[in-house]
Amino acid sequence: MALLGAVALSAGPVWAQLHPTRFDPKVARVVASLAAERAQAVAFSPDESLLVVASHDDEIRSFDTKTWELRRKLHAGHGMPDCLAFSPERNRVLAASAGNDSVKLWNFTPGQVLFDLKGHNSLVFAIAFSPDGKTLASAGQRIEAESATCEVIFWSVATGERVRSIRQPTSGMVKSIAFSPDGRLLACSGSRAPRDELPLGEVLIWEVATGKEFATLEAPPGEVQRVAFSPDGRSVAAATDQMVRGAVTVWDVASGRQKFLADQLPCAALDLAFSPDGRLLAVAVGDMRWRSLIAIIRGRDPEQAKGAEESFRPGDVNFYDAQTGESLGIVPHNVPIHRVTFSPRGKYLATAGYDINADFSRNKTVAVWDLFPLNEAQ
């Protein structure tokens, strides 16, 4: 296992930098298993006091990160929220997709809706705050007649007003957007017309101020599920769903050159996250569709169902050295996984997913991992 030394990056001091250690996923331990019906999204508050979970039952739950007890529930109001994010500047401002074509801004402490942002004409699958917390970006497809356009709308967090928008042709759903750490660039997942039954995955990067295209990066064939900038802004990564396999790609932002590619993952790559110090890249690997497939096969061909069940993997988080692409190992998840996020100081990792055939009332779908349990307390 490679020694990951402490490197001072623009992300600022984090726990792992102050306490450099050899990262070993074999010693990572679960500190909390949390119940949420079909967890759709997870996010830590900037001060790390809360872990917030959006779930299929139209609820947004917050858990205290000291006790891991449920603190409160908010009713999203329009269906299952698919994504959520905390403002980095105003700690208790939370944005969540409303499960339809709008986004809600919450003052999370009193549970008050500040603004219900409407402007998209199809489902919103991606949101992101600018690094200064003044702007919220939301992304979806703009569907007009027989054409579909990737549309990103920028909103003022202070007033809820629409500031401007960016559009570019794409044939797939926009499932992820990310600001660069300096707020200058915006990366967006995309895809082009199918080829060999898989779309052509791509990452679109725009200049935020002008809306001009900065770069279009070609990803492996498949749907790009998640994009993320490294904390220093020098790299951008993409997780790709290739149906029965997955891939993760990292590029150099300035040159567009591919830095490394892992394209033989055993299941779809559904999410990824850089650690706050930029040393680790965590990739959620799993495929919720296998459970549906097994259920269908079971009713028709028991032998085929047996083979599918033997090949089914509930989900893993694959870890890579974010600089070299070296594989560092995995940690498992108890249900099919599709969300992963680091705590702001980098000590904890939250993973979320759901088993579509499970009893939701007993299904602990969110796990919180202590990645460095051998170190002293914070």
C-alpha positions as CSV (number, residue, x, y, z in Angstrom):
1,M,0.0,0.0,0.0
2,A,1.5,3.4,-1.0
3,L,2.2,5.9,1.7
4,L,0.1,9.0,1.1
5,G,2.0,12.0,2.5
6,A,0.5,15.2,3.7
7,V,0.3,17.7,0.8
8,A,-0.7,21.3,1.4
9,L,-3.4,22.1,-1.2
10,S,-5.8,24.9,-1.7
11,A,-8.5,23.1,0.2
12,G,-7.0,24.3,3.5
13,P,-6.2,22.4,6.6
14,V,-8.1,19.2,7.1
15,W,-7.9,16.4,9.6
16,A,-6.0,14.0,7.3
17,Q,-3.4,16.7,6.6
18,L,-2.8,17.4,10.2
19,H,-2.5,13.7,11.0
20,P,-0.9,12.1,7.9
21,T,-1.2,8.3,7.9
22,R,-1.0,5.3,5.7
23,F,-4.5,4.9,4.2
24,D,-5.6,1.3,4.5
25,P,-9.3,0.5,3.6
26,K,-9.0,-2.8,5.5
27,V,-9.0,-0.9,8.8
28,A,-11.8,1.5,7.9
29,R,-14.8,0.9,10.2
30,V,-18.4,1.7,10.2
31,V,-19.3,4.2,13.0
32,A,-23.0,4.6,12.0
33,S,-25.7,2.7,10.0
34,L,-28.6,5.0,9.4
35,A,-32.1,4.2,8.2
36,A,-33.6,6.2,5.3
37,E,-36.0,4.8,2.8
38,R,-34.2,4.5,-0.5
39,A,-31.5,7.0,0.2
40,Q,-31.1,9.3,-2.9
41,A,-28.5,11.8,-1.8
42,V,-26.3,12.6,1.2
43,A,-24.4,15.7,2.2
44,F,-22.4,16.9,5.3
45,S,-23.0,20.4,6.5
46,P,-19.8,22.7,6.2
47,D,-19.2,22.6,9.9
48,E,-19.6,18.8,9.9
49,S,-22.2,18.9,12.6
50,L,-24.9,17.3,10.4
51,L,-25.3,14.6,7.8
52,V,-28.3,15.2,5.7
53,V,-30.0,12.4,3.7
54,A,-32.7,12.8,1.0
55,S,-34.8,9.7,0.4
56,H,-37.5,8.2,-1.8
57,D,-40.2,8.8,0.8
58,D,-40.1,12.6,0.1
59,E,-38.2,13.2,3.4
60,I,-35.0,15.0,4.1
61,R,-33.5,13.7,7.3
62,S,-30.6,15.3,9.3
63,F,-28.4,13.2,11.7
64,D,-26.2,14.6,14.5
65,T,-22.6,13.6,13.6
66,K,-21.6,13.3,17.3
67,T,-24.4,10.9,18.3
68,W,-25.7,9.9,14.8
69,E,-29.2,10.3,16.1
70,L,-32.0,11.6,13.9
71,R,-32.3,15.3,14.6
72,R,-35.2,16.3,12.3
73,K,-37.1,15.6,9.2
74,L,-38.3,17.9,6.5
75,H,-40.9,17.2,3.9
76,A,-39.6,17.9,0.4
77,G,-43.1,18.4,-0.9
78,H,-43.0,17.3,-4.5
79,G,-41.7,13.7,-4.6
80,M,-38.3,12.1,-4.1
81,P,-35.4,14.7,-4.0
82,D,-32.6,13.4,-6.1
83,C,-29.8,15.7,-5.1
84,L,-29.0,18.2,-2.3
85,A,-26.2,20.5,-1.3
86,F,-25.2,22.8,1.5
87,S,-24.1,26.4,0.8
88,P,-20.4,26.7,1.7
89,E,-20.9,30.3,2.9
90,R,-24.2,30.2,4.7
91,N,-24.0,27.0,6.7
92,R,-27.7,26.3,7.1
93,V,-28.8,27.1,3.6
94,L,-29.6,23.8,1.9
95,A,-30.7,23.3,-1.7
96,A,-32.6,20.2,-2.8
97,S,-34.2,19.1,-6.1
98,A,-37.9,18.9,-5.5
99,G,-38.3,15.6,-7.4
100,N,-39.7,17.5,-10.4
101,D,-38.6,20.5,-12.4
102,S,-37.9,22.8,-9.5
103,V,-35.3,23.3,-6.7
104,K,-36.0,24.4,-3.2
105,L,-33.7,26.6,-1.0
106,W,-34.1,25.9,2.7
107,N,-33.1,27.8,5.8
108,F,-32.4,24.4,7.3
109,T,-32.3,25.3,11.0
110,P,-35.9,26.4,11.3
111,G,-36.9,24.2,8.3
112,Q,-38.2,27.2,6.3
113,V,-38.3,27.3,2.5
114,L,-36.7,30.4,1.3
115,F,-37.3,30.0,-2.4
116,D,-38.9,27.6,-4.7
117,L,-36.9,28.0,-7.9
118,K,-38.8,27.3,-11.1
119,G,-37.4,27.6,-14.6
120,H,-36.6,24.1,-15.9
121,N,-39.1,22.3,-18.1
122,S,-37.9,18.8,-17.2
123,L,-36.5,17.0,-14.1
124,V,-33.6,18.5,-12.3
125,F,-31.0,15.9,-11.5
126,A,-28.0,18.1,-10.5
127,I,-27.4,21.2,-8.3
128,A,-24.2,22.9,-7.0
129,F,-23.3,26.0,-5.1
130,S,-20.6,28.3,-6.2
131,P,-17.6,28.3,-3.9
132,D,-18.5,31.8,-2.5
133,G,-22.1,30.5,-1.8
134,K,-23.7,33.4,-3.7
135,T,-24.9,31.4,-6.7
136,L,-26.7,28.1,-7.1
137,A,-26.6,26.2,-10.4
138,S,-29.2,23.7,-11.3
139,A,-29.1,21.4,-14.4
140,G,-31.6,19.5,-16.5
141,Q,-32.6,18.9,-20.1
142,R,-34.4,21.7,-21.9
143,I,-36.9,19.7,-24.1
144,E,-38.4,21.6,-27.0
145,A,-40.2,19.8,-29.9
146,E,-37.9,16.9,-30.8
147,S,-34.7,18.4,-29.5
148,A,-33.0,18.2,-26.1
149,T,-30.5,20.8,-24.8
150,C,-28.3,20.6,-21.7
151,E,-29.5,23.6,-19.6
152,V,-27.9,25.0,-16.5
153,I,-29.6,27.9,-14.7
154,F,-27.8,30.1,-12.3
155,W,-29.8,31.5,-9.4
156,S,-29.0,34.2,-6.8
157,V,-29.0,32.6,-3.4
158,A,-29.8,36.0,-1.7
159,T,-32.9,36.8,-3.9
160,G,-33.9,33.6,-5.6
161,E,-33.8,35.3,-8.9
162,R,-32.6,33.7,-12.1
163,V,-29.3,35.3,-13.1
164,R,-28.5,33.6,-16.4
165,S,-28.4,30.2,-18.1
166,I,-26.2,28.1,-20.4
167,R,-27.4,25.7,-23.0
168,Q,-25.6,23.1,-25.2
169,P,-27.0,20.2,-27.3
170,T,-26.8,16.8,-25.6
171,S,-28.8,13.6,-26.1
172,G,-28.6,12.3,-22.5
173,M,-29.8,13.5,-19.1
174,V,-27.6,15.9,-17.2
175,K,-26.9,14.0,-14.0
176,S,-24.1,16.0,-12.4
177,I,-22.5,19.5,-12.3
178,A,-19.6,20.9,-10.4
179,F,-17.9,24.3,-9.9
180,S,-14.2,24.5,-10.0
181,P,-12.7,25.6,-6.6
182,D,-12.1,29.1,-7.8
183,G,-15.6,29.4,-9.3
184,R,-14.4,30.2,-12.7
185,L,-15.4,26.9,-14.5
186,L,-18.5,24.6,-14.4
187,A,-18.2,21.0,-15.4
188,C,-21.4,19.1,-16.5
189,S,-22.0,15.5,-17.4
190,G,-23.3,14.8,-20.9
191,S,-23.6,12.3,-23.7
192,R,-24.0,12.0,-27.4
193,A,-25.9,9.8,-29.8
194,P,-25.7,6.0,-29.0
195,R,-22.9,3.9,-30.4
196,D,-23.0,0.1,-30.0
197,E,-26.0,0.5,-27.7
198,L,-24.0,2.8,-25.4
199,P,-24.1,6.6,-25.6
200,L,-20.8,8.6,-26.0
201,G,-20.0,9.9,-22.6
202,E,-18.5,13.4,-22.3
203,V,-17.8,16.1,-19.8
204,L,-18.6,19.7,-20.8
205,I,-16.7,22.5,-19.2
206,W,-17.9,26.1,-19.4
207,E,-16.6,29.5,-18.3
208,V,-19.1,30.6,-15.8
209,A,-18.8,34.3,-16.4
210,T,-19.2,34.2,-20.2
211,G,-21.0,30.9,-20.8
212,K,-18.3,30.0,-23.4
213,E,-17.2,26.4,-23.8
214,F,-13.8,25.8,-22.2
215,A,-13.4,22.2,-23.1
216,T,-15.3,19.0,-24.1
217,L,-13.7,15.9,-22.7
218,E,-14.4,12.5,-24.2
219,A,-15.3,9.9,-21.5
220,P,-15.6,6.1,-22.1
221,P,-18.8,5.0,-23.8
222,G,-21.7,5.1,-21.3
223,E,-23.7,7.5,-19.2
224,V,-21.5,9.9,-17.1
225,Q,-23.1,9.8,-13.7
226,R,-20.9,12.2,-11.7
227,V,-18.3,14.9,-12.3
228,A,-16.0,16.5,-9.7
229,F,-13.1,18.9,-9.6
230,S,-10.1,18.1,-7.4
231,P,-9.7,20.5,-4.4
232,D,-6.8,22.3,-6.1
233,G,-8.8,22.7,-9.4
234,R,-6.1,21.0,-11.5
235,S,-8.0,17.8,-12.2
236,V,-11.6,16.9,-13.1
237,A,-13.0,13.3,-12.7
238,A,-16.0,11.5,-14.2
239,A,-17.7,8.3,-13.2
240,T,-19.3,6.3,-16.0
241,D,-22.1,3.7,-16.0
242,Q,-21.5,1.2,-18.8
243,M,-24.5,-1.0,-17.9
244,V,-22.6,-4.1,-16.6
245,R,-19.3,-2.4,-16.0
246,G,-18.0,1.0,-15.0
247,A,-15.2,3.4,-15.6
248,V,-13.6,6.4,-13.9
249,T,-11.5,9.0,-15.8
250,V,-9.4,11.8,-14.5
251,W,-8.2,14.6,-16.8
252,D,-5.8,17.6,-16.4
253,V,-8.1,20.7,-16.6
254,A,-5.6,23.0,-18.2
255,S,-4.5,20.7,-21.1
256,G,-7.5,18.3,-21.3
257,R,-5.0,15.5,-21.2
258,Q,-6.2,12.2,-19.6
259,K,-4.2,11.5,-16.4
260,F,-5.6,8.1,-15.7
261,L,-8.4,5.7,-16.6
262,A,-9.9,2.7,-14.7
263,D,-12.3,1.2,-17.2
264,Q,-12.8,-2.4,-16.0
265,L,-14.8,-1.8,-12.8
266,P,-17.1,-4.8,-12.1
267,C,-20.2,-2.7,-11.9
268,A,-21.4,0.8,-12.9
269,A,-19.5,3.7,-11.5
270,L,-22.3,5.8,-10.1
271,D,-20.6,8.5,-8.0
272,L,-17.2,9.8,-7.0
273,A,-15.6,12.2,-4.6
274,F,-12.2,13.7,-3.9
275,S,-11.1,13.8,-0.3
276,P,-10.8,17.4,0.9
277,D,-7.0,17.2,0.9
278,G,-7.0,15.9,-2.7
279,R,-5.1,12.7,-1.9
280,L,-7.9,10.2,-2.4
281,L,-10.5,9.6,-5.0
282,A,-13.5,7.5,-3.8
283,V,-15.7,5.8,-6.4
284,A,-19.1,4.3,-5.7
285,V,-19.4,1.0,-7.7
286,G,-22.6,-0.9,-7.9
287,D,-25.8,-1.4,-9.9
288,M,-29.3,-1.3,-8.5
289,R,-30.7,-2.7,-11.6
290,W,-29.3,-6.2,-10.8
291,R,-31.9,-6.7,-8.1
292,S,-34.7,-6.0,-10.5
293,L,-33.1,-8.3,-13.1
294,I,-32.8,-11.1,-10.5
295,A,-36.4,-10.7,-9.4
296,I,-37.6,-11.0,-13.0
297,I,-35.4,-14.0,-13.8
298,R,-36.4,-15.8,-10.6
299,G,-39.9,-16.1,-11.8
300,R,-38.9,-17.6,-15.2
301,D,-35.7,-19.6,-14.8
302,P,-34.3,-20.6,-11.3
303,E,-31.0,-21.7,-12.8
304,Q,-30.5,-18.4,-14.5
305,A,-31.5,-16.6,-11.3
306,K,-28.9,-18.6,-9.3
307,G,-26.2,-17.4,-11.8
308,A,-27.3,-13.8,-11.5
309,E,-27.3,-13.9,-7.7
310,E,-23.8,-15.4,-7.6
311,S,-22.5,-12.5,-9.8
312,F,-24.4,-9.8,-7.9
313,R,-22.3,-7.5,-5.8
314,P,-24.1,-5.2,-3.3
315,G,-21.7,-2.3,-3.9
316,D,-18.2,-1.1,-3.0
317,V,-16.3,2.1,-2.7
318,N,-13.1,1.8,-4.7
319,F,-10.2,4.1,-3.6
320,Y,-7.5,5.5,-5.8
321,D,-4.5,7.7,-5.3
322,A,-5.9,10.9,-6.9
323,Q,-2.5,11.9,-8.3
324,T,-1.3,8.6,-9.8
325,G,-4.4,6.5,-10.2
326,E,-3.0,3.7,-8.1
327,S,-5.8,1.4,-6.8
328,L,-5.7,1.5,-3.0
329,G,-8.4,-1.0,-2.2
330,I,-12.1,-1.1,-1.4
331,V,-14.7,-0.9,1.4
332,P,-18.0,-2.7,1.0
333,H,-21.5,-1.4,1.4
334,N,-24.5,-3.5,2.7
335,V,-26.9,-2.5,-0.1
336,P,-26.4,-1.4,-3.8
337,I,-24.6,1.9,-3.5
338,H,-25.0,5.0,-5.6
339,R,-23.8,7.9,-3.4
340,V,-20.6,8.7,-1.7
341,T,-19.3,11.9,0.0
342,F,-16.4,12.9,2.3
343,S,-16.9,14.9,5.5
344,P,-15.4,18.4,5.2
345,R,-12.3,17.4,7.2
346,G,-11.8,14.2,5.4
347,K,-12.0,11.7,8.4
348,Y,-15.4,10.3,7.5
349,L,-17.0,8.9,4.4
350,A,-20.7,8.5,4.0
351,T,-22.1,5.9,1.5
352,A,-25.8,5.6,0.5
353,G,-28.0,3.4,-1.6
354,Y,-30.9,1.1,-1.5
355,D,-32.1,-2.4,-2.2
356,I,-35.3,-2.1,-4.2
357,N,-36.5,-5.5,-2.8
358,A,-35.8,-4.8,0.9
359,D,-38.1,-4.0,3.7
360,F,-37.5,-0.2,3.9
361,S,-38.4,0.0,7.6
362,R,-35.5,-2.2,8.5
363,N,-33.1,-1.3,5.7
364,K,-30.1,0.7,7.0
365,T,-29.2,2.3,3.7
366,V,-26.6,4.9,4.8
367,A,-23.3,3.9,6.3
368,V,-20.7,6.3,7.8
369,W,-17.1,5.1,7.7
370,D,-14.2,6.3,9.9
371,L,-11.4,6.1,7.3
372,F,-8.6,6.6,9.8
373,P,-9.6,4.8,13.0
374,L,-6.0,4.1,14.1
375,N,-5.3,7.8,14.5
376,E,-5.9,9.7,17.7
377,A,-9.3,11.5,18.2
378,Q,-9.7,14.8,16.4
